[in-house]
Amino acid sequence: MPFIPPVTKALMLFCVGLFCLTFLMPGEPFFIAMWLWPLNSGRFEIWQPITYAFLHGDFLHLFFNMLGLWMFGAELETVLGRTRYGVLLLASALTGAAAQLVFTLVTNSMSTTVGASGALFGLLLAYGLQFGERVIMPLFPPIPMKVKYFVAIFGGLELILGFTGGRGIAHFAHLGGMLGAWLIINHWRSPRR
């Protein structure tokens, strides 16, 4: 078994456990209240910018988010330490939620948001900043490339898809997660610190 550090392992187990519960109790009002509802929906609650990140829409959504959490998060947790890693995830999830809330408000959308993707895209950006020169073989496209280029391609695709209307995916939550990671990492790197 590959090593999975404690925060990453706890998050993976918690997300899988919640998914199993929501699968067994679909439509449960408790879980619906955890979704990130648009500000103008009348169903937005103050806890939703955190709770939405632990829920997932279907098995593939959960699988790929947990795969990414393991692939990028395990090594980042080891390098950053538990506290900074937790702060990075929280900042990414919160800025992902904020970006999605602004997007739904501006577009007058009533779409709800769930998933750890905002936090995951924050991890992706942090991984690119930490290990940018490392060469990887991504699944899509299956071409060896440096991590920094992979991250830039994914960020660019999210921006394009966000403006061209990729339905059912919270592209601005992904971009917001990347922004949150960038802000917190720059704060840590600030010479005043």
VENSUL-V950520 format. One record per backbone hydrogen bond with DSSP energy under -0.5 kcal/mol. NH is the residue of the N-H (numbers start at 1). CO is the residue of the C=O. If there is no record, write none. Layout:
nh-><NH/NH>
co-><CO/CO>
This chain:
nh-><9/10/11/12/13/14/15/16/17/18/19/20/21/22/23/24/25/26/28/31/32/33/34/35/35/36/37/41/42/48/50/51/52/53/54/55/62/63/64/65/66/67/68/69/70/71/72/73/73/74/74/76/77/78/79/80/81/85/86/87/88/89/90/91/92/93/94/95/96/97/98/99/100/101/102/103/104/105/106/107/108/109/113/115/120/121/122/123/124/125/126/127/128/129/130/131/134/136/138/138/143/145/147/148/149/150/151/152/153/154/155/156/157/158/159/160/161/162/163/164/165/166/167/169/171/173/174/175/176/177/178/179/180/181/182/183/184/185/186/187/188/189/190/190/193>
co-><5/6/7/8/9/10/11/12/13/14/15/16/17/18/19/20/21/23/25/28/28/29/31/31/32/113/35/38/39/45/47/47/48/50/51/52/58/59/60/61/62/63/64/65/66/67/68/68/69/69/70/72/73/74/75/76/77/81/82/83/84/85/86/87/88/89/90/91/92/93/94/95/96/97/98/99/100/101/102/103/104/104/36/52/116/117/118/119/120/121/122/123/124/125/126/127/131/145/136/143/141/136/134/132/146/146/147/148/149/150/151/152/153/154/155/156/157/158/159/160/161/161/165/166/169/170/170/171/172/173/174/175/176/177/178/179/180/181/182/183/184/185/186/187/190>
